[in-house]
Amino acid sequence: MAGPKLRIITLTKREGQGYGFYLRVEHGEDGHLIRALEMGGAAELAGLKDGDRIIRVNGTFVDRMEHSQVADLVRKSGMSVTLHVLGEEAYKTAKANGVNLAEPQSQSGQIQPTMNGVSAPAAKAKLCYLPKASSGFGFSLKSTKGTQGIFMTDVVSGGTADQAGVKLNDRIVEINSENVENLSHDQIVQKVKAAGDKLMLLLVDEDTDKFFKSKGIQPSMSHATVRHLPHKPRIADMTKRSDGYGFVLKEDPKHAGHYIGEIDKGSPAERAGLKNMDRLVAVNGQEIDNCRHEQVVEKISQQGNKCSLLVLDAETEKMYKLVSSFHSLKFTLVYSLSPPTVPAPADVDHKPKLCRLEKTAAGFGFHLNGIQGVNGQYVKEVVKGGAADRAGLEDDDIVVEVNGVNVEMSTHEEVVNLIRKSGDTLVLLVAERTAYDRLKAQGIAITPQLLNKEPSADVPAPAYAQDDERKDTESDNERPATPPAQTRSRSSSSSSSSSSSSSASDASEDEKL
């Protein structure tokens, strides 16, 4: 009979870190089991599941090896390891049917490899920016009878589309931030023509499309990688000298907004990379588009001798204006240099939520998601009836604070570490996406004070610290945010790992990897 479909997963890690799972053998269970997946760890992101069995490590068949030998193979693999795994049910079925798992599987019997959760090609939508060349955009559109969607074809090698990251058979989801999935071929052609000489496309390749459809996910900007975009905002962190920062804040009557000018040679502004006519978007994490000139000057001076500016050059500004919903996502960065001034709650139409989660045996009951190249984390896959659901978390809520620490400028890894440190109780300040965008557009800092109530004694007060201070308090040795599954009774045996999450009464061997 045909062999079971193995999943091929490559995990990578950083120096001093693990892969985010425990390798176990358990009494009454065959195989080498994956247990205690760390939320946000490499193993979880790669799609490993509790109860998965490891069949091969870097191509070596391990199903009949001793537990310690398998653990050593993983450890000695260095900073990357490739695993062939089977799900729990598939493994038990194969064993019951006498399937020889040592036999090499045919290519058709294997699922496409993944690396830390990203298929090859990456299971993400992508944003592609296309400035029109004299020969056009360098692609054509096609539709196939019986197949929903409009797809890229005739992508000219070296042309605008090719250089922007467009690939053959990519499906169009959005054009200049407008969803076009339900439009006809002719309607989409007209949208492209009407766009003029610049296009911002949200695309999904075939594998990404299948992944999103299998999960029931509607692709959007929040699922997109921005690595193909040619222009990026710039952050200028400056420390004031006795003669100031060395630039003038200007207003141009011909253009809306606030601009950088008259940069002194050798000044903090020049060393930070500021350029004449850079448009100022945010000061110390607060957007300033709706502020008057004197208000912006006041914000710059509020932080004493330090200031952090988010700026755009002309080309970058033109590009991002094509994606209205992406603007707030990309630019609402909070630097947490000091507690911001908070307006009275009566002035706020949209409020965040303060959610207290008590961990259960199944964990906190949600996934933490982020976007490659963009700061900010948001909630996904809230388990119905789980700790997150009961606390009021909803899919797409944006995480603002973790246990009182502002995390809007933190990396995915940093936020996961904060969640790990929380133990069995987690307090999150979150905002529904519309509320978040509205508050940021109004220049309102999102803190618990907006809730118009005193925090209870068991809710931590807001903590504001620079990123390097936060990192100094975080430890890679904290226990996983997702506890080991305890679904079977076991008789006594000793653990092979002093950091094991299993008790001395477990009939198991346990290695944290």
MIDRENDO-508878 format. One record per residue (C-alpha): residue number from 1; residue in one letter; x, y, z. Coordinates in steps of 0.05 Angstrom, whole numbers, plus 32768, in hexadecimal, padded with zeros to 4 digits. Last residue first. Layout:
<pts>
n | res | east | north | up
NUM | A | X | Y | Z
...
</pts>
This chain:
<pts>
n | res | east | north | up
513 | L | 812C | 81A9 | 81B8
512 | K | 8114 | 8195 | 81FE
511 | E | 811F | 814B | 820A
510 | D | 80EE | 811E | 822D
509 | E | 80EE | 80D4 | 823D
508 | S | 80AC | 80B9 | 8255
507 | A | 8088 | 8091 | 8289
506 | D | 8075 | 80D0 | 82AF
505 | S | 8078 | 80CD | 82FB
504 | A | 80B5 | 80FA | 82FF
503 | S | 808C | 8132 | 82E0
502 | S | 8091 | 8149 | 8298
501 | S | 80A4 | 8190 | 8285
500 | S | 80EC | 817C | 827B
499 | S | 8123 | 81AD | 828C
498 | S | 814C | 8177 | 82AF
497 | S | 8145 | 814C | 8272
496 | S | 8146 | 8100 | 826F
495 | S | 8108 | 80FA | 829A
494 | S | 8101 | 80C0 | 82CA
493 | S | 80CB | 808B | 82C7
492 | S | 808A | 807E | 82EC
491 | S | 8048 | 806B | 82CD
490 | R | 8022 | 8095 | 829A
489 | S | 7FDA | 80AD | 8292
488 | R | 7FCC | 80CC | 824F
487 | T | 7FB5 | 8111 | 8238
486 | Q | 7FE9 | 813E | 8257
485 | A | 7FFD | 816A | 821C
484 | P | 803A | 8192 | 822C
483 | P | 802E | 81DB | 823A
482 | T | 802A | 8212 | 8206
481 | A | 804E | 8251 | 821C
480 | P | 808E | 8229 | 8221
479 | R | 80BA | 8230 | 825F
478 | E | 80EA | 826A | 8265
477 | N | 8131 | 825B | 8251
476 | D | 8137 | 828D | 8219
475 | S | 8133 | 82C5 | 824B
474 | E | 8118 | 830B | 8244
473 | T | 812B | 8344 | 8272
472 | D | 8165 | 835E | 8248
471 | K | 8138 | 835D | 820A
470 | R | 8108 | 838D | 822A
469 | E | 813F | 83BE | 823A
468 | D | 8159 | 83BB | 81F3
467 | D | 8113 | 83C8 | 81D8
466 | Q | 810B | 8407 | 8202
465 | A | 80DC | 8402 | 823D
464 | Y | 8096 | 8416 | 824E
463 | A | 8071 | 83EC | 8280
462 | P | 8026 | 83F2 | 8287
461 | A | 800C | 83DC | 82CB
460 | P | 8003 | 8391 | 82D4
459 | V | 7FBC | 8378 | 82DC
458 | D | 7FB2 | 8351 | 831E
457 | A | 7FA0 | 838E | 8347
456 | S | 7F6B | 83A4 | 8316
455 | P | 7F79 | 83DA | 82E4
454 | E | 7F52 | 841A | 82F1
453 | K | 7F1E | 8429 | 82BD
452 | N | 7F15 | 8457 | 8283
451 | L | 7F2B | 8423 | 8250
450 | L | 7F58 | 8456 | 822E
449 | Q | 7F86 | 8453 | 826B
448 | P | 7F99 | 840C | 8257
447 | T | 7FC6 | 8429 | 8220
446 | I | 7FC0 | 8437 | 81D5
445 | A | 7FE1 | 8479 | 81C3
444 | I | 7FB2 | 84A7 | 819E
443 | G | 7FCE | 84C9 | 8160
442 | Q | 7F89 | 84CB | 8140
441 | A | 7FA0 | 849D | 8108
440 | K | 7FBB | 846E | 813D
439 | L | 7F78 | 846C | 8161
438 | R | 7F53 | 845D | 8120
437 | D | 7F84 | 8427 | 8109
436 | Y | 7F80 | 8403 | 814C
435 | A | 7F34 | 8408 | 8150
434 | T | 7F2E | 83EB | 810A
433 | R | 7F5F | 83B3 | 811B
432 | E | 7F3E | 839F | 815D
431 | A | 7F6C | 83B5 | 8194
430 | V | 7F93 | 838C | 81C6
429 | L | 7FAF | 8394 | 820C
428 | L | 7FC3 | 834E | 8222
427 | V | 7FC8 | 8332 | 8268
426 | L | 7FE3 | 82EA | 826D
425 | T | 7FDE | 82BD | 82A9
424 | D | 7FFB | 8276 | 82AC
423 | G | 8044 | 828C | 82A5
422 | S | 804D | 82D1 | 8286
421 | K | 8095 | 82C4 | 8272
420 | R | 8080 | 829D | 8234
419 | I | 8054 | 82D7 | 821E
418 | L | 808F | 8306 | 8223
417 | N | 80B9 | 82D6 | 81FA
416 | V | 8084 | 82D2 | 81C5
415 | V | 8083 | 831E | 81C0
414 | E | 80CF | 8320 | 81B7
413 | E | 80CD | 82EA | 8181
412 | H | 8098 | 830E | 8159
411 | T | 80C1 | 834E | 815B
410 | S | 80B0 | 8388 | 8188
409 | M | 809A | 83CD | 816F
408 | E | 8051 | 83C6 | 8183
407 | V | 8066 | 839F | 81C1
406 | N | 8054 | 83CE | 81FB
405 | V | 8061 | 83AA | 823C
404 | G | 8027 | 83A8 | 826E
403 | N | 8021 | 835C | 8270
402 | V | 8024 | 835A | 8224
401 | E | 800F | 839C | 8203
400 | V | 7FF5 | 83B2 | 81BF
399 | V | 7FE0 | 836F | 819F
398 | I | 7FB5 | 837B | 8162
397 | D | 7F73 | 8355 | 8161
396 | D | 7F70 | 8330 | 811E
395 | D | 7F48 | 82F5 | 813B
394 | E | 7F25 | 8305 | 817C
393 | L | 7F3B | 8308 | 81C5
392 | G | 7F03 | 830F | 81F8
391 | A | 7F20 | 82EA | 8234
390 | R | 7EF5 | 82AD | 8227
389 | D | 7F0F | 82A8 | 81E0
388 | A | 7F57 | 82AE | 81F7
387 | A | 7F50 | 8278 | 822C
386 | G | 7F2D | 8248 | 81FD
385 | G | 7EE2 | 8242 | 81EE
384 | K | 7EED | 824B | 81A4
383 | V | 7F38 | 824A | 8196
382 | V | 7F50 | 828D | 817C
381 | E | 7F72 | 827E | 813A
380 | K | 7F95 | 82C1 | 8132
379 | V | 7FAC | 82FC | 815D
378 | Y | 7FD8 | 8333 | 8144
377 | Q | 8020 | 8349 | 8149
376 | G | 8042 | 838A | 8135
375 | N | 8082 | 839B | 8110
374 | V | 8085 | 838E | 80C6
373 | G | 80BA | 836B | 809D
372 | Q | 8097 | 8328 | 809E
371 | I | 8052 | 832F | 80BA
370 | G | 8040 | 8315 | 80FF
369 | N | 8011 | 82E2 | 811F
368 | L | 8005 | 82CB | 8166
367 | H | 7FD9 | 828E | 8169
366 | F | 7FA1 | 8284 | 819C
365 | G | 7F89 | 8255 | 81D2
364 | F | 7FB3 | 8269 | 820F
363 | G | 7FCD | 8223 | 8218
362 | A | 7FA7 | 81E1 | 8211
361 | A | 7FB0 | 81CE | 825A
360 | T | 7F92 | 8212 | 826B
359 | K | 7FB4 | 8256 | 8271
358 | E | 7F8D | 828E | 8292
357 | L | 7F85 | 82C9 | 8262
356 | R | 7F77 | 8311 | 8277
355 | C | 7F60 | 833E | 823F
354 | L | 7F64 | 838A | 823F
353 | K | 7F3F | 83A2 | 8201
352 | P | 7F4D | 83E1 | 81D8
351 | K | 7F1D | 841B | 81CF
350 | H | 7EFF | 843F | 8194
349 | D | 7EDA | 8481 | 8199
348 | V | 7F0D | 84A2 | 81C7
347 | D | 7F02 | 84E9 | 81E1
346 | A | 7EDD | 84D0 | 821F
345 | P | 7F1A | 84A6 | 822F
344 | A | 7F42 | 84E5 | 823E
343 | P | 7F7E | 84EB | 8213
342 | V | 7FBD | 84C2 | 8222
341 | T | 8002 | 84E2 | 8224
340 | P | 8036 | 84AD | 8214
339 | P | 805D | 8487 | 8249
338 | S | 80A6 | 848A | 8233
337 | L | 80D3 | 846C | 81FC
336 | S | 809E | 843A | 81E7
335 | Y | 80B2 | 843B | 819D
334 | V | 806D | 8433 | 8180
333 | L | 8067 | 8426 | 8136
332 | T | 8028 | 8439 | 8111
331 | F | 804B | 843D | 80CD
330 | K | 8044 | 83FA | 80AB
329 | L | 7FFE | 83E6 | 80C2
328 | S | 7FE4 | 842D | 80BC
327 | H | 7FFA | 8431 | 8073
326 | F | 7FE8 | 83EB | 805F
325 | S | 7F9D | 83FA | 805E
324 | S | 7FA9 | 8433 | 802C
323 | V | 7FD6 | 840B | 7FFE
322 | L | 7FE7 | 8437 | 7FC1
321 | K | 7FFF | 846E | 7FF0
320 | Y | 8037 | 843E | 8004
319 | M | 805A | 8446 | 7FC1
318 | K | 8055 | 8492 | 7FBC
317 | E | 8071 | 8499 | 8003
316 | T | 80AB | 846B | 7FF4
315 | E | 80BD | 8493 | 7FB6
314 | A | 80BB | 84D6 | 7FDA
313 | D | 80E6 | 84C0 | 8016
312 | L | 80C2 | 84A7 | 8053
311 | V | 80D0 | 84B5 | 809C
310 | L | 80C6 | 8495 | 80E1
309 | L | 80E8 | 84BE | 8117
308 | S | 8104 | 84A9 | 815A
307 | C | 811A | 84DF | 818B
306 | K | 8149 | 84E3 | 81C6
305 | N | 8161 | 851F | 81EE
304 | G | 8121 | 852D | 8213
303 | Q | 80E8 | 8501 | 81FA
302 | Q | 80B4 | 8538 | 81F4
301 | S | 80DE | 8562 | 81C3
300 | I | 80C9 | 853C | 8185
299 | K | 8080 | 853B | 819C
298 | E | 8082 | 8587 | 81A7
297 | V | 809D | 8593 | 8161
296 | V | 8065 | 8568 | 8145
295 | Q | 8031 | 8590 | 816C
294 | E | 804F | 85D2 | 8153
293 | H | 8048 | 85BC | 810B
292 | R | 8000 | 85A6 | 8113
291 | C | 7FF0 | 855C | 811B
290 | N | 7FC3 | 8532 | 80EE
289 | D | 7FFD | 850F | 80CB
288 | I | 8022 | 8505 | 810D
287 | E | 8021 | 84BA | 8119
286 | Q | 803C | 84A8 | 815D
285 | G | 8075 | 8476 | 8164
284 | N | 80A9 | 84A7 | 817F
283 | V | 8097 | 84D8 | 8147
282 | A | 8073 | 84BC | 810B
281 | V | 806B | 84CB | 80C0
280 | L | 80A0 | 8500 | 80B2
279 | R | 80A9 | 8509 | 8067
278 | D | 80F2 | 850A | 8051
277 | M | 80FB | 854B | 802B
276 | N | 8146 | 8550 | 803C
275 | K | 8161 | 850D | 8053
274 | L | 8165 | 84ED | 8098
273 | G | 8198 | 84B5 | 809E
272 | A | 81A3 | 84B4 | 80EA
271 | R | 81E8 | 84D3 | 80E1
270 | E | 81C8 | 850D | 80BC
269 | A | 8195 | 8519 | 80F3
268 | P | 81C9 | 8511 | 812A
267 | S | 81F1 | 8549 | 8108
266 | G | 822F | 853F | 80DE
265 | K | 8217 | 8571 | 80AA
264 | D | 81D9 | 8595 | 80BF
263 | I | 8198 | 8580 | 809F
262 | E | 8171 | 85BB | 8082
261 | G | 8130 | 8595 | 8077
260 | I | 8102 | 855D | 8090
259 | Y | 80B9 | 8560 | 807C
258 | H | 8075 | 8563 | 809D
257 | G | 8035 | 8554 | 8077
256 | A | 800B | 856C | 803D
255 | H | 8032 | 8583 | 8000
254 | K | 8034 | 85C5 | 7FD9
253 | P | 8035 | 85F0 | 8018
252 | D | 8072 | 85C9 | 8030
251 | E | 8078 | 85C8 | 807C
250 | K | 80BE | 85C1 | 8099
249 | L | 80DF | 85A1 | 80D5
248 | V | 8127 | 85B9 | 80D6
247 | F | 8162 | 858C | 80E3
246 | G | 819F | 8586 | 8111
245 | Y | 8186 | 855E | 814C
244 | G | 8194 | 8595 | 817E
243 | D | 81D1 | 85C2 | 818C
242 | S | 81E2 | 85A0 | 81CE
241 | R | 81DB | 855D | 81AB
240 | K | 819B | 8535 | 81A5
239 | T | 819B | 84EA | 819F
238 | M | 817B | 84CF | 8160
237 | D | 8157 | 8492 | 8148
236 | A | 8143 | 8499 | 80FE
235 | I | 8114 | 8463 | 80E5
234 | R | 810D | 845B | 809A
233 | P | 80D0 | 8446 | 8072
232 | K | 80DE | 8411 | 803D
231 | H | 80E1 | 8411 | 7FF1
230 | P | 80EA | 83D7 | 7FC0
229 | L | 80B1 | 83AC | 7FD9
228 | H | 80BF | 8361 | 7FD0
227 | R | 80CB | 8354 | 801A
226 | V | 8086 | 836E | 802D
225 | T | 8068 | 832B | 803F
224 | A | 801D | 832A | 8041
223 | H | 7FEB | 830B | 8071
222 | S | 7FD3 | 834D | 808F
221 | M | 7FCC | 836A | 8049
220 | S | 7F94 | 8338 | 803B
219 | P | 7F89 | 82EF | 8028
218 | Q | 7F45 | 82D4 | 8040
217 | I | 7F54 | 8299 | 806C
216 | G | 7F2A | 8259 | 806C
215 | K | 7F66 | 8230 | 8083
214 | S | 7F67 | 8203 | 8046
213 | K | 7F5A | 8240 | 801A
212 | F | 7F95 | 8265 | 8038
211 | F | 7FC4 | 822A | 802D
210 | K | 7FAC | 821D | 7FE6
209 | D | 7FB7 | 8266 | 7FD3
208 | T | 7FFC | 8266 | 7FF3
207 | D | 800F | 8229 | 7FCA
206 | E | 7FF5 | 8247 | 7F89
205 | D | 8014 | 828C | 7F92
204 | V | 7FEE | 82C4 | 7FB4
203 | L | 7FEF | 830D | 7F9D
202 | L | 7FE2 | 8352 | 7FBA
201 | L | 7FF3 | 8383 | 7F83
200 | M | 800A | 83CB | 7F88
199 | L | 8009 | 83EA | 7F43
198 | K | 8027 | 842A | 7F28
197 | D | 8024 | 844B | 7EE3
196 | G | 7FD9 | 8454 | 7EDD
195 | A | 7FAB | 842C | 7F0A
194 | A | 7F73 | 8431 | 7ED7
193 | K | 7F95 | 83FE | 7EAA
192 | V | 7F9C | 83CC | 7EE2
191 | K | 7F54 | 83D6 | 7EF8
190 | Q | 7F3C | 83CE | 7EB0
189 | V | 7F60 | 838B | 7EAA
188 | I | 7F40 | 8377 | 7EEC
187 | Q | 7EFB | 8386 | 7ED0
186 | D | 7F09 | 835F | 7E90
185 | H | 7F1F | 8321 | 7EB7
184 | S | 7EE1 | 8324 | 7EE3
183 | L | 7EE0 | 833F | 7F2A
182 | N | 7ED5 | 8314 | 7F68
181 | E | 7F1E | 8312 | 7F7E
180 | V | 7F28 | 835C | 7F72
179 | N | 7F35 | 8376 | 7FB8
178 | E | 7F4B | 83BF | 7FB6
177 | S | 7F8D | 83D0 | 7FD9
176 | N | 7FAF | 83E9 | 7F98
175 | I | 7F9A | 83A9 | 7F75
174 | E | 7F87 | 8370 | 7FA3
173 | V | 7F83 | 8323 | 7FA0
172 | I | 7FA6 | 8313 | 7F5F
171 | R | 7FBB | 82CA | 7F57
170 | D | 8004 | 82B9 | 7F49
169 | N | 8006 | 828A | 7F0D
168 | L | 804C | 82A1 | 7EF5
167 | K | 8070 | 82C9 | 7F2A
166 | V | 806F | 8313 | 7F3F
165 | G | 80A9 | 8327 | 7F6B
164 | A | 80B0 | 8370 | 7F57
163 | Q | 80EA | 8360 | 7F28
162 | D | 80BE | 8330 | 7F01
161 | A | 8086 | 8362 | 7EFD
160 | T | 80B3 | 8399 | 7EE3
159 | G | 80D5 | 836E | 7EAF
158 | G | 8113 | 8343 | 7EB9
157 | S | 80F0 | 8306 | 7E9E
156 | V | 80AC | 831B | 7E84
155 | V | 8073 | 82FC | 7EAC
154 | D | 8048 | 82DD | 7E75
153 | T | 8012 | 82C8 | 7EA7
152 | M | 7FF5 | 82E2 | 7EE8
151 | F | 7FB3 | 82C6 | 7EFF
150 | I | 7F6B | 82DC | 7F05
149 | G | 7F3F | 82B5 | 7F35
148 | Q | 7F0F | 827A | 7F39
147 | T | 7F20 | 823D | 7F10
146 | G | 7EEB | 821B | 7EE5
145 | K | 7F03 | 823E | 7EA5
144 | T | 7F47 | 825C | 7EB0
143 | S | 7F55 | 82A6 | 7EB4
142 | K | 7F93 | 82C9 | 7E9B
141 | L | 7FB7 | 830B | 7EA6
140 | S | 7FF6 | 8324 | 7E84
139 | F | 8038 | 833C | 7EA0
138 | G | 8071 | 836E | 7E94
137 | F | 8054 | 83AE | 7EB2
136 | G | 8059 | 83D4 | 7E71
135 | S | 8091 | 83DB | 7E3D
134 | S | 80A1 | 8422 | 7E51
133 | A | 80A2 | 840B | 7E9A
132 | K | 8069 | 840E | 7ECB
131 | P | 807B | 840F | 7F15
130 | L | 8067 | 83CC | 7F33
129 | Y | 8064 | 83C2 | 7F7E
128 | C | 8059 | 837A | 7F95
127 | L | 8039 | 8368 | 7FD8
126 | K | 803B | 831E | 7FE8
125 | A | 800D | 82EB | 8006
124 | K | 8030 | 82BA | 8032
123 | A | 803C | 826F | 8031
122 | A | 8083 | 8278 | 8018
121 | P | 8099 | 8252 | 7FD9
120 | A | 80AE | 8223 | 7FF7
119 | S | 8082 | 821D | 8033
118 | V | 808C | 824A | 806F
117 | G | 807F | 822E | 80B5
116 | N | 80C6 | 822E | 80CE
115 | M | 80DE | 8210 | 808B
114 | T | 80AB | 81E6 | 8066
113 | P | 80B3 | 81AC | 8037
112 | Q | 807A | 8199 | 8008
111 | I | 8054 | 815B | 8020
110 | Q | 8072 | 8118 | 800F
109 | G | 8051 | 80DD | 7FEF
108 | S | 8057 | 80F9 | 7FA9
107 | Q | 80A3 | 80FD | 7FB1
106 | S | 80A5 | 80B2 | 7FC0
105 | Q | 80B4 | 809E | 8007
104 | P | 80F4 | 807B | 8018
103 | E | 80E6 | 803A | 803E
102 | A | 80F3 | 8041 | 8089
101 | L | 80A9 | 804C | 8096
100 | N | 809A | 8003 | 8086
99 | V | 804E | 8002 | 8089
98 | G | 8033 | 7FCA | 80B5
97 | N | 7FEB | 7FE1 | 80B1
96 | A | 7FE7 | 7FF1 | 80FB
95 | K | 8028 | 8017 | 80F8
94 | A | 8011 | 8041 | 80BD
93 | T | 7FCF | 804F | 80E0
92 | K | 7FF3 | 8064 | 8120
91 | Y | 8020 | 8093 | 80F9
90 | A | 7FE6 | 80B2 | 80D1
89 | E | 7FC0 | 80BD | 8112
88 | E | 7FFA | 80E0 | 8135
87 | G | 8010 | 810A | 80FA
86 | L | 804F | 80F5 | 80D6
85 | V | 8092 | 8117 | 80D5
84 | H | 80D0 | 811D | 80A9
83 | L | 80FD | 814F | 80CD
82 | T | 8133 | 817E | 80B2
81 | V | 8160 | 81A0 | 80E5
80 | S | 8181 | 81E5 | 80E8
79 | M | 81AD | 8209 | 811A
78 | G | 81D9 | 81CD | 812A
77 | S | 81C4 | 8187 | 8116
76 | K | 81E7 | 816C | 8154
75 | R | 81AA | 817B | 817F
74 | V | 817A | 8158 | 814F
73 | L | 81A6 | 811B | 8148
72 | D | 81B2 | 8119 | 8193
71 | A | 8166 | 8118 | 81A1
70 | V | 815E | 80DE | 8171
69 | Q | 8196 | 80B7 | 8193
68 | S | 817A | 80C5 | 81D8
67 | H | 8135 | 80AA | 81C4
66 | E | 8152 | 8069 | 81AB
65 | M | 814A | 805C | 8160
64 | R | 8113 | 8036 | 813E
63 | D | 80EE | 8072 | 8121
62 | V | 8130 | 8096 | 8112
61 | F | 813A | 8090 | 80C6
60 | T | 8172 | 80C2 | 80B5
59 | G | 815F | 80F6 | 8080
58 | N | 8171 | 8132 | 80AB
57 | V | 8147 | 8114 | 80E3
56 | R | 8114 | 80E0 | 80CB
55 | I | 80D3 | 80C4 | 80E5
54 | I | 80C1 | 80F7 | 811B
53 | R | 807B | 80EA | 8135
52 | D | 8048 | 8122 | 813D
51 | G | 8023 | 8120 | 8180
50 | D | 801E | 816B | 8189
49 | K | 8022 | 818B | 8144
48 | L | 805C | 81A5 | 811A
47 | G | 8045 | 81DB | 80EB
46 | A | 8086 | 8201 | 80DF
45 | L | 806F | 823A | 810C
44 | E | 8065 | 8208 | 8145
43 | A | 80AB | 81EB | 813D
42 | A | 80CD | 822F | 8136
41 | G | 80AD | 824A | 8175
40 | G | 8071 | 8279 | 8175
39 | M | 804E | 8252 | 81AB
38 | E | 807F | 821D | 81C5
37 | L | 806B | 81D7 | 81B1
36 | A | 8066 | 81AA | 81EE
35 | R | 806B | 8166 | 81CB
34 | I | 8085 | 8147 | 818B
33 | L | 8088 | 80FB | 8193
32 | H | 80BD | 80C8 | 8182
31 | G | 8099 | 8087 | 8170
30 | D | 8069 | 8057 | 8190
29 | E | 803D | 8069 | 81CC
28 | G | 802E | 803D | 8208
27 | H | 8062 | 8060 | 8234
26 | E | 8079 | 80A0 | 8214
25 | V | 80B5 | 80B5 | 81EA
24 | R | 80BE | 8100 | 81E7
23 | L | 80DE | 8137 | 81BF
22 | Y | 80CB | 817B | 81DC
21 | F | 80BF | 81B7 | 81AF
20 | G | 80D6 | 81FE | 81A0
19 | Y | 8112 | 81F6 | 8172
18 | G | 8141 | 820D | 81A8
17 | Q | 8167 | 824D | 81B3
16 | G | 81AF | 825E | 81C5
15 | E | 81C3 | 826F | 817E
14 | R | 8187 | 8279 | 8152
13 | K | 8159 | 8244 | 8136
12 | T | 8146 | 8222 | 80F5
11 | L | 8113 | 81EB | 80E9
10 | T | 810A | 81C6 | 80A8
9 | I | 80C9 | 819F | 80A1
8 | I | 80BA | 8165 | 8072
7 | R | 8074 | 8149 | 807D
6 | L | 806D | 8100 | 806D
5 | K | 8032 | 80E6 | 8046
4 | P | 8023 | 809E | 8059
3 | G | 803E | 8065 | 802E
2 | A | 8016 | 8048 | 7FF5
1 | M | 8000 | 8000 | 8000
</pts>
